[in-house]
Amino acid sequence: MLENVLDVPRIFGDSHVLLEDASLVLPIGRYALLSANPEYHPALINILTGLRTPRRGFVYRTGFISWPIGRAGFVRGKLTGIQMTKFICSLYGIDYTACLNFISEIMTAPEFLQKRIAEWPSYVRLEYTFSIALVPAFDMFVIDANIPIEETRFSRLWRSVFEDRIVGNGLILSTFREDQLIDYCTKALVHEQGKFWIDDDLEACIRRYPPRQSRAEQPSGEGLDGADFGDSAEADGLL
């Protein structure tokens, strides 16, 4: 629930009033995050998930909400995959052995878990990022990326487990792939003119706000790790 929220983050070096006296009650459901400016989505998700507090107002959360799943900067640094897994398990009260067994079974090359994350190829980082997010018993999944769709063993396994995990739970999905929004969501969470609202006509909202890549997702953009993206430090972080 948002109550009279004012949020003015810096995005690509400039301050933007994203939320102004915004109030909303968001029941459990499966929502496609839509707007005319996908560049704003990471900052909006930071408010919803608690990665950043608003300048004014309050955000109340009940249940167990995920971190923004799929962000490129989530997995990085000098830790090994084993050390990162232990750290995440300690934060979320997860059984380490069960977690390690799960991600080892689903990943294509689990032997990389013994190596430093800085040495991993990009596909290993992607697989780990998505795999570890399926372990905690989240009530609301928040995904800020394209869901894996490649015809690979990992993608098929991940989607199968994910579809089982979200039964009876919630989802907020931000992606430029229209087919994924339609497949996984039933309603739209629309952001426009400093406010959020819920719309039950998902397809009409998609026509009004056609999904597209943001500057952060395009090869020429700074990306979430870029120094010019004002929310990069908190957007990429787990805490």
SERO-4910 file (N, C-alpha, C, O; in steps of 0.05 Angstrom, whole numbers):
BEGIN
 pado doro    nc1    nc2    nc3   cac1   cac2   cac3    cc1    cc2    cc3    oc1    oc2    oc3
  Met    A     17    -24      0      0      0      0     18     25      0     36     27     16
  Leu    A     12     43    -18     26     69    -20      7     90     -8    -17     91    -14
  Glu    A     18    107      9      3    128     21     16    155     18     37    161     31
  Asn    A      5    172      0     15    199     -4     45    200    -10     60    215      3
  Val    A     54    184    -29     82    180    -34     92    201    -54     80    206    -74
  Leu    A    115    214    -46    130    231    -65    157    218    -69    171    212    -50
  Asp    A    163    214    -95    189    202   -102    202    217   -124    190    221   -146
  Val    A    226    227   -120    241    244   -139    269    233   -143    288    246   -133
  Pro    A    273    210   -156    299    199   -159    314    212   -183    302    227   -199
  Arg    A    340    207   -184    356    216   -207    359    193   -226    366    171   -219
  Ile    A    352    198   -251    353    178   -272    368    190   -296    360    211   -307
  Phe    A    389    177   -304    407    187   -325    415    216   -320    416    232   -338
  Gly    A    422    221   -294    433    247   -287    413    269   -280    422    290   -271
  Asp    A    388    264   -285    368    285   -280    347    276   -260    341    252   -258
  Ser    A    337    294   -244    316    288   -224    289    287   -238    283    303   -255
  His    A    273    267   -231    246    263   -242    226    259   -220    231    243   -202
  Val    A    204    273   -221    182    268   -202    166    244   -212    148    247   -229
  Leu    A    172    221   -201    159    196   -211    132    192   -197    113    183   -209
  Leu    A    131    198   -171    107    195   -156    102    221   -141    120    231   -128
  Glu    A     77    231   -142     70    255   -129     43    252   -115     22    250   -128
  Asp    A     44    251    -88     20    246    -72      5    221    -82    -19    221    -84
  Ala    A     21    200    -87     10    175    -98      0    157    -76     15    152    -57
  Ser    A    -24    147    -79    -35    127    -60    -46    104    -76    -58    107    -97
  Leu    A    -43     80    -65    -51     56    -80    -53     33    -60    -35     30    -43
  Val    A    -73     16    -63    -74    -10    -50    -71    -31    -71    -87    -33    -90
  Leu    A    -50    -47    -69    -43    -67    -90    -48    -95    -78    -31   -106    -64
  Pro    A    -71   -108    -85    -76   -135    -75    -57   -155    -89    -45   -149   -110
  Ile    A    -55   -179    -78    -40   -200    -91    -53   -205   -118    -77   -208   -121
  Gly    A    -36   -206   -139    -45   -211   -166    -21   -213   -184      2   -212   -175
  Arg    A    -26   -215   -210     -4   -216   -229     -6   -191   -247    -24   -189   -264
  Tyr    A     13   -173   -243     12   -147   -256     34   -143   -276     58   -149   -270
  Ala    A     27   -131   -299     47   -121   -318     52    -92   -312     33    -76   -312
  Leu    A     77    -85   -306     83    -57   -301     86    -43   -328    103    -50   -344
  Leu    A     69    -23   -332     68     -9   -358     69     21   -354     58     31   -335
  Ser    A     82     34   -373     83     64   -373     93     72   -400    101     56   -417
  Ala    A     92     98   -404    103    110   -429    133    112   -428    146    117   -448
  Asn    A    145    108   -404    174    111   -400    186     87   -385    187     88   -361
  Pro    A    194     66   -399    205     43   -385    231     50   -371    240     34   -354
  Glu    A    244     72   -377    268     81   -362    261     85   -333    279     84   -316
  Tyr    A    236     91   -327    228     96   -299    223     70   -283    223     71   -259
  His    A    220     48   -297    212     23   -283    231     14   -261    221      7   -239
  Pro    A    257     14   -265    275      6   -243    271     23   -217    270     12   -195
  Ala    A    268     49   -221    264     66   -198    237     61   -185    235     62   -160
  Leu    A    217     57   -200    190     51   -189    191     24   -174    179     22   -152
  Ile    A    205      5   -185    207    -21   -172    223    -19   -146    217    -33   -126
  Asn    A    242     -1   -145    257      3   -120    239     12    -98    242      4    -75
  Ile    A    220     30   -104    201     39    -84    183     16    -75    178     13    -51
  Leu    A    173      1    -95    154    -21    -88    167    -42    -71    154    -54    -54
  Thr    A    192    -48    -77    206    -70    -62    221    -61    -37    231    -78    -22
  Gly    A    222    -35    -33    236    -25     -9    265    -20    -12    279    -16      8
  Leu    A    275    -20    -36    304    -14    -40    310     16    -36    332     23    -30
  Arg    A    289     32    -38    292     61    -33    267     71    -19    245     63    -26
  Thr    A    271     88      1    248    100     15    240    125      0    257    139    -12
  Pro    A    214    132     -1    205    156    -15    214    181      0    220    180     24
  Arg    A    214    203    -14    221    229     -2    199    236     18    205    248     39
  Arg    A    175    230     12    153    235     31    132    214     28    128    202      6
  Gly    A    117    208     49     97    188     48    107    161     58    129    159     68
  Phe    A     90    141     55     96    114     66     89     92     46     70     95     31
  Val    A    105     71     48     99     46     32     98     24     53    117     18     66
  Tyr    A     75     11     54     71    -11     73     70    -38     57     57    -39     36
  Arg    A     84    -57     67     85    -83     53     78   -105     73     86   -105     96
  Thr    A     62   -124     64     56   -148     79     64   -172     62     65   -171     38
  Gly    A     71   -194     75     80   -217     60    110   -215     55    124   -197     64
  Phe    A    120   -233     39    148   -236     33    152   -229      4    145   -244    -15
  Ile    A    165   -206     -1    168   -195    -28    197   -199    -38    216   -195    -23
  Ser    A    200   -207    -63    226   -213    -73    242   -188    -78    231   -166    -79
  Trp    A    268   -191    -82    284   -169    -93    278   -168   -123    265   -185   -134
  Pro    A    286   -147   -137    281   -145   -166    297   -167   -181    321   -164   -185
  Ile    A    283   -187   -189    296   -211   -201    305   -204   -230    290   -192   -245
  Gly    A    329   -212   -236    339   -210   -264    357   -187   -269    368   -185   -291
  Arg    A    361   -169   -250    378   -146   -255    407   -155   -258    417   -172   -243
  Ala    A    420   -143   -278    447   -153   -286    467   -149   -264    485   -166   -261
  Gly    A    465   -128   -248    485   -123   -228    482   -138   -202    498   -134   -184
  Phe    A    462   -154   -200    457   -169   -175    480   -188   -169    488   -190   -145
  Val    A    490   -202   -189    511   -221   -184    537   -210   -196    541   -208   -220
  Arg    A    556   -204   -178    581   -193   -186    600   -193   -162    592   -199   -140
  Gly    A    626   -187   -167    644   -184   -145    664   -207   -143    666   -224   -161
  Lys    A    678   -207   -121    700   -226   -117    692   -251   -103    708   -270   -101
  Leu    A    667   -253    -93    658   -277    -80    655   -300   -100    651   -295   -124
  Thr    A    658   -324    -90    652   -347   -107    621   -352   -106    607   -340    -89
  Gly    A    612   -368   -123    583   -375   -123    575   -388    -97    553   -383    -87
  Ile    A    593   -404    -86    587   -417    -60    584   -396    -38    565   -397    -22
  Gln    A    602   -377    -37    601   -356    -17    576   -339    -20    563   -331     -1
  Met    A    570   -332    -45    546   -316    -50    521   -331    -41    503   -319    -29
  Thr    A    520   -356    -47    497   -372    -39    494   -373     -8    472   -371      2
  Lys    A    516   -377      6    515   -377     35    505   -350     46    490   -350     65
  Phe    A    514   -329     33    506   -302     42    476   -298     38    463   -289     57
  Ile    A    466   -305     15    437   -302     10    421   -320     29    400   -311     39
  Cys    A    430   -344     33    416   -362     52    415   -351     80    395   -353     94
  Ser    A    437   -338     89    438   -327    115    419   -303    117    406   -299    138
  Leu    A    416   -288     96    398   -265     96    369   -273     98    353   -260    111
  Tyr    A    362   -294     84    334   -302     81    326   -326     97    304   -337     95
  Gly    A    344   -336    114    338   -359    131    332   -384    115    314   -400    123
  Ile    A    347   -389     94    344   -412     77    364   -434     84    386   -428     91
  Asp    A    355   -458     82    373   -481     86    394   -481     64    387   -484     40
  Tyr    A    419   -479     71    441   -476     51    443   -501     34    445   -498      9
  Thr    A    443   -524     45    447   -549     30    425   -553     10    430   -559    -13
  Ala    A    400   -548     18    378   -551     -1    379   -531    -23    374   -537    -46
  Cys    A    387   -506    -16    390   -485    -36    412   -492    -57    407   -490    -81
  Leu    A    435   -500    -47    457   -507    -65    450   -531    -83    456   -531   -106
  Asn    A    436   -551    -72    428   -573    -88    409   -565   -110    411   -574   -133
  Phe    A    390   -547   -104    371   -538   -123    384   -523   -146    380   -529   -170
  Ile    A    401   -503   -140    413   -487   -161    433   -504   -177    437   -499   -201
  Ser    A    446   -523   -164    465   -541   -178    450   -558   -198    461   -565   -219
  Glu    A    426   -566   -192    411   -583   -210    399   -568   -233    397   -579   -255
  Ile    A    392   -543   -229    379   -528   -250    399   -514   -269    393   -510   -292
  Met    A    423   -506   -259    442   -492   -275    455   -510   -296    459   -534   -291
  Thr    A    463   -499   -318    476   -514   -339    504   -523   -331    512   -546   -337
  Ala    A    519   -506   -318    547   -511   -311    551   -505   -281    564   -485   -275
  Pro    A    541   -521   -263    544   -515   -234    572   -515   -224    577   -505   -202
  Glu    A    591   -525   -239    619   -525   -230    629   -496   -227    649   -492   -213
  Phe    A    617   -477   -240    625   -449   -237    620   -438   -209    631   -418   -202
  Leu    A    603   -451   -194    597   -442   -167    622   -442   -149    623   -427   -130
  Gln    A    642   -458   -156    667   -459   -141    685   -436   -148    705   -432   -135
  Lys    A    679   -422   -170    696   -400   -179    686   -373   -171    662   -370   -164
  Arg    A    703   -353   -173    695   -326   -167    675   -316   -188    678   -322   -212
  Ile    A    655   -301   -179    635   -291   -197    647   -274   -220    637   -274   -242
  Ala    A    668   -260   -214    682   -243   -234    692   -260   -257    696   -249   -279
  Glu    A    696   -286   -253    706   -303   -274    684   -317   -290    689   -331   -309
  Trp    A    659   -313   -282    637   -327   -295    630   -315   -323    631   -290   -326
  Pro    A    624   -331   -342    612   -320   -367    584   -310   -362    572   -316   -342
  Ser    A    574   -293   -380    549   -279   -376    526   -299   -372    508   -293   -356
  Tyr    A    526   -321   -387    503   -340   -384    502   -353   -357    480   -359   -347
  Val    A    525   -357   -344    525   -368   -317    514   -348   -297    498   -356   -280
  Arg    A    521   -323   -300    510   -303   -282    480   -301   -285    466   -298   -265
  Leu    A    471   -301   -310    442   -300   -314    428   -324   -302    408   -321   -288
  Glu    A    438   -348   -306    425   -372   -295    425   -371   -265    405   -379   -252
  Tyr    A    447   -363   -253    449   -362   -224    429   -341   -213    415   -347   -194
  Thr    A    428   -318   -226    410   -297   -217    381   -306   -216    367   -301   -197
  Phe    A    373   -319   -237    345   -329   -238    341   -353   -220    319   -356   -208
  Ser    A    360   -371   -218    357   -395   -202    354   -389   -173    336   -400   -160
  Ile    A    371   -372   -162    371   -367   -133    345   -353   -125    337   -356   -102
  Ala    A    332   -339   -143    307   -325   -137    284   -344   -133    263   -336   -123
  Leu    A    286   -369   -141    265   -388   -138    266   -403   -111    248   -418   -105
  Val    A    287   -398    -96    290   -413    -71    273   -401    -48    259   -417    -35
  Pro    A    274   -375    -42    258   -365    -20    228   -368    -26    220   -368    -49
  Ala    A    212   -371     -6    183   -374     -9    169   -347    -11    155   -338      7
  Phe    A    173   -333    -33    162   -307    -37    132   -308    -41    122   -326    -53
  Asp    A    118   -288    -29     90   -284    -34     85   -267    -59     65   -269    -72
  Met    A    105   -250    -65    103   -232    -88    130   -232   -102    151   -225    -91
  Phe    A    130   -241   -127    154   -241   -144    155   -215   -160    135   -207   -172
  Val    A    177   -202   -160    181   -177   -175    204   -182   -195    227   -187   -187
  Ile    A    198   -182   -221    218   -188   -242    222   -163   -258    204   -152   -270
  Asp    A    247   -155   -260    255   -131   -275    274   -139   -298    296   -130   -299
  Ala    A    263   -157   -315    280   -168   -337    262   -186   -354    239   -191   -347
  Asn    A    273   -194   -377    259   -214   -393    261   -242   -380    283   -249   -371
  Ile    A    239   -256   -378    239   -283   -368    255   -301   -388    251   -298   -412
  Pro    A    272   -319   -379    287   -336   -397    268   -352   -417    250   -365   -408
  Ile    A    274   -349   -442    257   -362   -462    272   -380   -481    260   -394   -498
  Glu    A    299   -380   -479    315   -396   -498    306   -426   -496    299   -435   -475
  Glu    A    308   -439   -519    301   -468   -519    325   -484   -508    339   -498   -523
  Thr    A    330   -481   -482    352   -495   -469    341   -510   -445    318   -505   -436
  Arg    A    356   -529   -435    348   -544   -411    343   -525   -388    323   -528   -374
  Phe    A    361   -506   -384    357   -487   -361    331   -472   -364    316   -471   -344
  Ser    A    326   -460   -387    301   -444   -390    276   -460   -386    257   -451   -373
  Arg    A    276   -484   -396    252   -501   -393    248   -508   -363    226   -507   -353
  Leu    A    270   -515   -350    268   -522   -321    259   -498   -305    242   -500   -287
  Trp    A    272   -475   -311    266   -451   -295    237   -443   -298    223   -438   -278
  Arg    A    227   -443   -322    199   -435   -326    180   -454   -313    159   -446   -302
  Ser    A    186   -480   -314    169   -500   -301    167   -495   -271    145   -495   -259
  Val    A    190   -491   -258    191   -486   -229    177   -459   -222    162   -458   -203
  Phe    A    183   -439   -238    172   -412   -233    141   -413   -235    128   -402   -218
  Glu    A    131   -426   -255    102   -428   -258     89   -442   -235     66   -436   -227
  Asp    A    103   -461   -223     93   -474   -199     95   -456   -175     77   -456   -158
  Arg    A    116   -440   -173    120   -422   -150     99   -400   -149     91   -392   -127
  Ile    A     90   -390   -171     72   -367   -171     43   -375   -168     25   -357   -166
  Val    A     37   -401   -166      9   -409   -162      0   -398   -134     12   -405   -114
  Gly    A    -21   -382   -134    -31   -371   -109    -15   -347    -99    -22   -336    -78
  Asn    A      6   -340   -113     23   -317   -104     21   -294   -125      7   -297   -145
  Gly    A     35   -273   -119     34   -249   -136     58   -246   -154     79   -258   -150
  Leu    A     55   -228   -174     77   -222   -192     74   -193   -202     52   -184   -209
  Ile    A     96   -179   -203     99   -154   -217    121   -158   -238    144   -164   -231
  Leu    A    114   -156   -263    133   -162   -285    138   -137   -302    119   -124   -312
  Ser    A    163   -129   -304    171   -108   -322    189   -120   -344    212   -128   -338
  Thr    A    180   -120   -368    195   -131   -391    186   -117   -416    163   -108   -417
  Phe    A    203   -117   -436    195   -106   -462    183   -127   -480    176   -121   -503
  Arg    A    181   -152   -470    169   -173   -486    139   -175   -481    130   -183   -460
  Glu    A    124   -167   -501     95   -166   -498     83   -194   -493     64   -197   -477
  Asp    A     94   -215   -506     84   -241   -502     86   -251   -474     69   -265   -464
  Gln    A    108   -243   -460    111   -252   -432     91   -237   -414     81   -249   -395
  Leu    A     86   -212   -419     66   -197   -404     39   -211   -406     24   -213   -386
  Ile    A     32   -219   -430      6   -232   -434      5   -259   -422    -16   -267   -411
  Asp    A     27   -274   -424     27   -302   -414     26   -303   -384     13   -321   -373
  Tyr    A     40   -285   -370     43   -287   -341     26   -268   -325     24   -271   -301
  Cys    A     15   -248   -337      0   -227   -322    -29   -227   -330    -37   -236   -351
  Thr    A    -46   -218   -311    -74   -216   -316    -84   -187   -314   -106   -181   -323
  Lys    A    -68   -169   -302    -76   -141   -299    -52   -123   -305    -30   -132   -306
  Ala    A    -58    -98   -308    -37    -78   -312    -34    -61   -288    -54    -52   -276
  Leu    A     -9    -56   -280     -3    -35   -260      9    -12   -276     33    -13   -284
  Val    A     -7      9   -280      1     30   -298     12     54   -282      2     61   -261
  His    A     34     65   -292     46     89   -281     44    111   -301     52    109   -324
  Glu    A     31    134   -293     29    157   -310     24    181   -293      8    181   -274
  Gln    A     37    203   -300     32    229   -287     34    228   -257     17    239   -243
  Gly    A     54    214   -247     60    214   -219     42    196   -202     42    198   -178
  Lys    A     27    178   -215      8    161   -201     10    132   -211     19    128   -234
  Phe    A      1    113   -195     -3     86   -203    -33     81   -204    -49     93   -188
  Trp    A    -42     63   -222    -69     52   -219    -69     24   -232    -52     17   -247
  Ile    A    -90      9   -224    -93    -18   -233   -115    -19   -255   -136     -6   -252
  Asp    A   -110    -33   -276   -129    -35   -298   -132    -65   -305   -113    -79   -310
  Asp    A   -157    -74   -305   -163   -103   -311   -160   -110   -340   -158   -133   -347
  Asp    A   -161    -90   -358   -159    -95   -387   -130    -94   -395   -120    -73   -405
  Leu    A   -116   -116   -391    -87   -116   -396    -81   -111   -425    -63    -95   -431
  Glu    A    -95   -123   -444    -88   -120   -472    -92    -92   -481    -77    -81   -498
  Ala    A   -113    -79   -471   -118    -51   -479    -95    -33   -468    -87    -14   -482
  Cys    A    -86    -39   -444    -64    -23   -433    -38    -28   -449    -22     -9   -452
  Ile    A    -34    -52   -458    -10    -57   -474    -11    -42   -500     10    -33   -510
  Arg    A    -35    -40   -512    -37    -24   -536    -32      5   -531    -20     19   -548
  Arg    A    -40     15   -507    -36     43   -501     -7     49   -493      3     70   -499
  Tyr    A      5     29   -479     33     33   -471     50      9   -482     57     -9   -467
  Pro    A     56     10   -508     70    -12   -520     97    -17   -507    113      2   -504
  Pro    A    103    -41   -498    129    -46   -485    152    -42   -504    150    -48   -528
  Arg    A    173    -30   -494    197    -26   -510    221    -26   -492    219    -24   -467
  Gln    A    244    -29   -504    269    -29   -488    274     -1   -478    271     19   -492
  Ser    A    283      1   -453    292     26   -442    320     32   -451    334     14   -461
  Arg    A    329     56   -446    357     63   -452    376     46   -436    398     39   -446
  Ala    A    369     38   -412    387     22   -395    390     -6   -406    410    -19   -401
  Glu    A    371    -16   -422    372    -42   -433    385    -44   -460    393    -65   -469
  Gln    A    387    -21   -474    398    -20   -501    428    -21   -500    440    -11   -481
  Pro    A    441    -34   -520    470    -37   -519    485    -11   -517    507    -10   -505
  Ser    A    474     11   -527    488     37   -527    483     52   -501    496     73   -496
  Gly    A    464     42   -484    457     57   -460    477     51   -438    495     34   -440
  Glu    A    475     66   -416    493     63   -393    488     37   -379    506     24   -368
  Gly    A    462     28   -378    455      4   -364    453      9   -334    460     31   -325
  Leu    A    443    -11   -320    440     -8   -291    466     -5   -276    466      4   -254
  Asp    A    487    -13   -289    513    -11   -276    527     16   -283    549     22   -273
  Gly    A    515     32   -301    528     56   -310    528     77   -289    510     80   -273
  Ala    A    549     93   -289    553    114   -268    532    136   -271    527    151   -252
  Asp    A    519    138   -295    500    160   -299    472    153   -290    454    169   -291
  Phe    A    468    128   -282    441    120   -274    439    124   -244    452    110   -228
  Gly    A    422    142   -236    421    152   -208    415    130   -188    425    132   -165
  Asp    A    400    110   -196    392     89   -176    410     64   -178    403     44   -167
  Ser    A    432     66   -192    447     42   -198    456     27   -173    454      3   -172
  Ala    A    466     42   -153    477     28   -130    456     13   -115    461    -10   -107
  Glu    A    432     24   -112    411     10    -97    396     -9   -116    386    -30   -107
  Ala    A    395     -2   -142    380    -19   -160    394    -46   -163    381    -67   -165
  Asp    A    421    -46   -162    435    -71   -166    438    -86   -140    444   -110   -141
  Gly    A    434    -74   -118    440    -87    -92    417   -105    -83    395   -103    -92
  Leu    A    425   -123    -65    405   -141    -53    393   -129    -29    370   -134    -22
  Leu    A    408   -111    -15    399   -100     10    383    -74      5    374    -61     24
***
